[in-house]
């Protein structure tokens, strides 16, 4: 198929259209996120309007930009577009040329008239353009299942002609709703929870509890790889690495085995809560799904979460494992998550964990050792590693 010379990209908003008075703030954040993601394409220019974001290519390669735009949240779809002056004869010329470049037998024209002052109605435009194509090509119209869709958008200043709609990430622009701390274990669930958190407009940092030498360097590298994969949605991710070994050993020395996981999770939340307060982060997110393991029964979730003042969100709470795996595969974290490097939760997994823990028992066990000083030590030794998909790509290139 001959190359189509797009000169613009049209980005149409999704849920942002419902934001009312806050719409400008949301569109500003979306534009900022897109600019950062496409910063290597220096010739692009941007025009944010009420109905969408219009990006002028100025000679940049649309095929490269097309792949990068898919990772951004906050819009419904985008399209490579050809800009046309608001003249029906010029519009006929462009749509005929576009149709002629496709290896198709059937087509359909779909016009949306954002500018209601344009003298022709949408159906009149459809008929005029389709008639011209029928007269000058072998194509036929199929309104139900065409080989080629040609979209025509009549906007305030220009008309845009498109031959595809690439679905966007949806949701809200990452960062518009503040920050969240994701508890990142390295398994399948937590990266999916992080992805869904960003989709709702929260920029993320991650916290990982490392129990070396019981957990390996490969387990930590696995977490950093997952975080770097997630960073495509926000450029880079800070990962807090907490040395958890001494606190974890103290738990298993002083707490009866069935309650060890419950107490351990309570300690993790206390540490995450402390770091959130230090960094002014308002939300903790995790990959808990009701009933999946002993620490994720309703009773366990309730008792464990009570130790944190920070709001706790559980995006996967009502999802089953197969749904979670499907998303993990879609966002390219699944294969990394199933690598056989165990985290601190699986290394010290008790044989018979309590599924309906009592808060008074938890409080009793926590009087048996000085967990406050151990938490202080964990927080003081917090190591922050910043990862980025861009850095990882360069590292991969240097190998070859």
C-alpha positions, 0 to 999 in steps of 0.5 A, a space after each residue: 500500500 502506498 504511504 499515506 502522508 499524515 500531517 497531523 495526529 488528532 487525539 480525542 478525549 474520553 472521560 475528560 469530556 465529563 469533567 465540567 469546570 475541571 476540564 482545562 486542568 485535565 486536558 493540560 495534564 494530558 497534553 503535558 504527559 503526551 509532550 513528555 512521552 514524545 519529547 524525542 520528536 522535537 518538531 511536533 507542535 501542539 494545539 489543545 482545543 475543547 474537542 481534542 488535542 491536535 498535534 502537527 507532525 512537521 515531518 516527524 514519522 507517524 508510525 513511530 509516534 503511533 506506537 508511543 502514544 498507546 501507553 498514555 492514559 486520559 484519552 479515548 482514541 487518536 488518529 493519524 490525520 490529513 488536515 483540509 481547509 473547509 472546502 468540500 471540493 478539496 475534501 473530495 480530493 483528499 478523501 478520493 486520494 486516501 481511498 485510492 491508496 488502500 487495498 480495499 473493495 468496500 468503504 464507508 464514510 463517517 462524518 462528525 460535525 463538531 462545528 455546527 456552523 458548517 453549511 453541510 450536514 454530516 449525512 450530506 457530506 457523507 453522500 458527497 464524498 462517497 459519490 465522488 469515490 464511487 464515480 472514480 474508483 472500483 470501490 463499493 459502499 458497505 455500511 455494515 462491515 467495510 474494508 475501509 473506514 474514512 472518518 471526517 471530522 469537521 472542526 472549528 478551523 479545519 477538517 481532518 480526514 482519518 482512516 483509523 482510530 487507535 484506541 487509547 488507554 482511557 481513564 484519566 491523565 496520570 498525575 492529575 489525582 496526585 500520588 500513590 505508593 504501590 506495594 510491589 511484591 514482584 508477583 503477577 498482581 501488584 504490577 497490574 494494580 499499579 497499572 490500574 492506579 495510573 489509569 485512574 490518574 494517580 502517579 505512582 511510586 513503589 515500595 518493595 520489601 527485600 529480605 536478603 540473603 533469604 531473597 536473591 538479587 534476581 528477585 530485586 532485579 525482577 521488581 525493578 524490571 517490572 517498575 521500568 515496564 510500568 514507567 512507560 505510563 509516567 516516564 520514570 518510577 521511584 522504587 523504595 527498597 526496604 531492608 526487611 530481614 531483621 524485622 521479619 526474623 523478629 516476627 518469626 521468633 516472637 509470633 505464633 506461626 499462624 499469625 506471622 503473615 498477618 503481623 508481617 503485613 501489618 508491619 509492611 503497612 506501617 512502614 509504607 504509611 510512614 514513607 507516604 507521610 514523609 513524601 506527602 503521598 495520600 494513597 497506598 495501593 496493593 494487589 490484594 484480591 479477596 480470597 486469593 490467599 490467607 492474608 486477603 480474606 475480608 477479616 485479614 484485610 480489615 485487621 491488617 489495614 487498620 495500622 495505616 492512616 493513609 487511604 488504602 486502595 485495592 484495584 483488584 479486590 473483586 477480580 479473579 486470577 484469570 482476569 488479572 493475568 489477562 491484564 498482566 499479559 496485555 501490559 507485558 508484565 506477566 512473563 517477568 512476574 512468573 520468573 522463579 525468584 521468590 519474594 519475602 512473603 513466599 520465603 517465610 510462608 507459614 503452613 497454616 496461616 490464620 484466615 480470620 485473625 483477631 485484632 486483639 491477638 495481633 496487638 498482643 503479639 506486637 507487645 512481645 518485641 520492639 517493632 517500633 525501633 525495627 520499623 525506624 531502622 527500615 525507614 532510615 535505610 530506605 533506598 530509592 532507585 529510580 527506573 525508566 523504560 528509556 534507561 532500560 532500552 539504552 541498556 539493552 541496546 548497549 548489550 548488542 
